[in-house]
Each structure stands twice: as structure tokens, then as C-alpha cells.
Amino acid sequence: GKSVLDLGCGDGHFLLAIHGLLPHGDLWGLDVSEVQLPADNAGHAQIRFVCQDIVSFSLGRSFEVVFSNQVLEHLAPSDLSEHFRSIHAALSPGGRFIVSLPNRFWGPSDVTRIVDNTYTGRISAQGSHLNESSYGELIALLRDNGFCGIKTVLPFAHRLPPLRSVRVSPWPKRLLETSVALRALTHALRRRGRAVFTNPVILICRKDA
């Protein structure tokens, strides 16, 4: 039943899924590329798509949820604080910001995978990923820009339906990042030659009421 803003919404697949599956309020999608955006209100009166800069934006209204999936890694690190300030301003008091991106300690995850299939970050991202981050780095930035109540999800929760709604402190994942030995252990977990554990950065935080 909440209003949702999807940043870097692309072809609107996420918002269309919400529209078809869940009770919701207003649904807005924001993307810098006009090419991928669906025609506004193309059969979905409750979804609005806007072509605008996603680093610094103002839509003249607030949202209860702002969602960012695989977007931050494409932004220059110097733009992140301004981006987070825009998100904070776009949230209603008590609203939630949900963000997901590759973890640089287990990446890179862009076209570099063609030449480095280790998922250990041995080769820095050479494609469009300008800003693969970590839990520690992103949490610090979020706190600096006014976000609180920072939580994450359990590993492999996407494969275990009863655990999908569980929210936990991100400190164990931060511990993994700071331990070379633990990182090496996770890198050694393989299935058909591919890394099993990639520890993406997934955070849920809020704007104070």
C-alpha cells in the first residue's frame, strides 16, 4: 500500500511487477535514459515514468519507499553524497530506502567478468561499474547523509522463502569484509567453477520520522 520511487528504473519491469502483484500507492520510475522508459501511463494509470538526472533530482513530492537496484555502481563516487541527499529529501518521514549493488571485495561484476571469472576482485572493474562499494563504505555514507536504522537480509534468503522477510544487523557482513582469511574462505566456495558466495551489498535504511 505504499508509494514507491524506483531509481534507474529502465524498462519499468520492477514497477510493473508491483502493479500486478501487490497492493500499492503511487508508483514512479526515474531514469536518465529516455530510450528504455515505457510510454507514461501505457495502460497503467498508477505508474508514472520520468526522464531526469538521478544524481540530483526533485520530483515535487515524497515517497514512502525509494528503491535502487544495481544503480549505485554506475555513479561516480564523487556524486554519491549528492545522490543520497536527493533520496533523503524524496522520502517521507519514516520512509525506507532499499539499495542493492555488487560488493567490490567479491567483484567486479561488470563486463570485466569476461577476463576475470574469479569473483575475487583481482581485476578492478573495467566496464561501466565506476563505484562497486562495500558494506562498511556504504553504511558510513548513508549515516553521513541522515539515514538510520540500517539493516540487511540473510545470506541466500532469496532461496529460502521463510527467511525473506527477516532483517538483521549488517555487522557480520562487515566482519567478512575486514577479514582476509574469511574472504579467502568464501572465495574458495565453488560450484561448477563459479563462486557460490558473492556477498552483494543489500541495505534497508530509513529517514527519521
C-alpha positions in Angstrom: 0.0 0.0 0.0 3.0 2.3 -0.1 4.2 4.8 -2.7 7.4 3.7 -4.4 10.1 5.5 -6.4 12.3 3.2 -8.4 15.7 4.9 -9.3 17.3 3.9 -12.6 14.0 2.1 -13.4 15.0 1.2 -17.0 12.1 -0.5 -18.8 9.9 -0.4 -15.6 9.9 -4.1 -15.0 10.1 -3.8 -11.2 7.2 -1.3 -11.0 5.1 -3.3 -13.4 5.6 -6.4 -11.2 4.5 -4.4 -8.1 1.5 -3.1 -10.0 0.5 -6.7 -10.9 1.2 -8.4 -7.7 0.9 -6.1 -4.7 -1.4 -3.5 -3.2 0.3 -0.2 -3.6 0.2 3.6 -3.7 1.6 5.7 -6.4 4.4 4.1 -8.4 7.1 6.4 -10.0 10.1 5.4 -12.1 13.1 7.7 -12.7 15.8 7.1 -15.3 18.3 9.2 -17.1 17.7 7.3 -20.4 14.6 8.1 -22.4 15.3 5.2 -24.7 14.3 2.5 -22.3 11.4 4.2 -20.5 7.9 2.9 -21.3 5.4 5.5 -22.5 3.9 7.2 -19.5 0.7 5.6 -18.3 0.9 3.0 -21.0 -2.1 1.0 -19.7 -1.0 1.6 -16.1 -2.6 4.8 -14.7 -0.9 4.4 -11.4 2.7 4.3 -12.8 4.5 7.4 -13.8 7.8 7.3 -15.6 10.1 10.4 -15.6 13.3 11.0 -17.6 15.6 13.0 -15.3 19.1 13.1 -13.8 19.1 10.6 -10.9 22.1 12.1 -9.1 20.4 15.4 -8.2 16.6 15.3 -8.5 13.5 16.7 -7.1 10.0 15.4 -8.1 7.9 17.8 -6.1 6.5 15.1 -3.8 7.7 12.5 -1.3 7.6 8.7 -1.3 7.3 6.0 1.4 9.9 3.7 -0.3 12.8 4.5 -2.6 14.3 1.5 -4.4 17.8 1.3 -6.0 18.8 -2.0 -7.6 22.2 -2.3 -9.4 22.4 1.5 -9.9 24.9 3.0 -7.5 27.8 1.1 -9.1 27.3 3.2 -12.3 27.6 6.5 -10.4 30.9 8.4 -9.9 31.9 8.1 -6.2 32.1 12.0 -6.1 28.3 12.1 -6.9 27.2 9.7 -4.1 26.6 12.2 -1.3 24.5 14.5 -3.6 22.6 11.4 -4.7 21.9 10.4 -1.2 20.8 13.9 -0.2 18.2 13.8 -3.1 17.0 10.4 -1.9 16.7 11.6 1.7 14.7 14.7 0.6 12.4 12.5 -1.6 11.5 10.2 1.4 8.5 10.8 3.7 9.4 10.9 7.4 9.9 7.3 8.4 10.3 6.2 4.8 12.6 3.4 3.7 15.5 3.4 1.2 16.3 -0.1 -0.2 19.6 -0.4 -2.1 21.4 -3.3 -3.8 24.8 -3.3 -5.6 27.8 -5.5 -6.2 30.4 -5.8 -3.3 33.8 -4.8 -4.5 35.5 -7.4 -2.3 33.7 -10.1 -4.2 33.5 -8.4 -7.6 33.8 -6.8 -10.1 30.5 -7.8 -11.7 30.5 -5.9 -14.9 32.0 -6.8 -18.4 35.3 -7.4 -16.6 33.9 -10.9 -15.8 34.9 -11.8 -19.4 38.6 -11.6 -18.4 38.3 -12.3 -14.7 35.8 -15.0 -13.7 37.1 -15.4 -10.1 34.7 -13.1 -8.3 37.5 -12.1 -6.0 38.2 -8.6 -7.2 41.6 -9.5 -8.6 41.0 -7.2 -11.5 39.3 -3.9 -11.0 36.1 -3.2 -12.9 36.9 -2.1 -16.4 33.4 -1.5 -17.8 30.6 0.7 -16.6 31.0 0.0 -12.9 32.6 3.1 -11.5 31.7 2.5 -7.9 31.5 -1.0 -6.7 31.4 -0.4 -2.9 31.3 -2.4 0.4 29.0 -2.6 3.4 31.4 -0.6 5.5 31.8 2.2 3.0 28.2 2.5 2.0 26.9 2.4 5.6 29.2 5.2 6.6 27.9 7.3 3.6 24.3 6.6 4.4 24.8 7.7 8.0 26.6 10.8 7.0 23.6 11.7 4.9 20.9 11.3 7.5 19.8 7.7 7.2 19.4 5.4 10.3 18.1 2.0 11.3 20.3 0.3 8.8 19.6 -3.4 8.3 20.3 -6.1 5.7 18.9 -9.6 4.7 20.2 -13.0 5.5 22.6 -14.7 3.0 20.7 -16.9 0.5 17.4 -15.6 1.8 16.2 -15.4 -1.8 16.3 -19.2 -1.9 14.6 -19.7 1.4 11.1 -18.2 1.4 10.6 -18.2 5.2 13.7 -16.1 5.7 13.0 -13.4 3.0 11.3 -11.0 5.4 14.0 -11.3 8.2 16.0 -8.1 8.7 19.3 -8.3 10.6 22.3 -6.1 11.5 24.9 -5.9 8.7 27.8 -6.2 11.1 28.6 -9.9 10.2 28.9 -9.0 6.6 31.1 -6.1 7.5 33.2 -8.6 9.5 33.6 -10.7 6.4 35.0 -7.7 4.5 37.6 -6.9 7.1 39.0 -10.4 7.4 41.3 -11.5 4.7 41.1 -15.1 5.9 37.3 -15.2 5.9 37.2 -13.6 2.4 39.6 -16.2 1.1 37.4 -18.9 2.6 34.3 -17.6 0.9 36.2 -17.3 -2.4 37.0 -20.9 -2.2 33.4 -22.0 -2.2 32.7 -23.1 -5.7 30.0 -24.7 -7.8 31.0 -25.7 -11.3 33.9 -23.4 -11.1 31.8 -20.3 -10.1 31.8 -18.6 -6.8 28.8 -19.5 -4.7 29.1 -16.6 -2.2 29.4 -13.1 -3.7 28.1 -11.1 -0.7 26.3 -8.3 -2.6 25.6 -5.1 -0.7 21.9 -5.1 0.3 20.8 -2.5 2.8 17.4 -1.2 4.1 17.5 2.0 6.0 15.1 4.8 6.9 14.6 8.5 7.2 13.8 9.6 10.8 10.2 10.3 11.4 
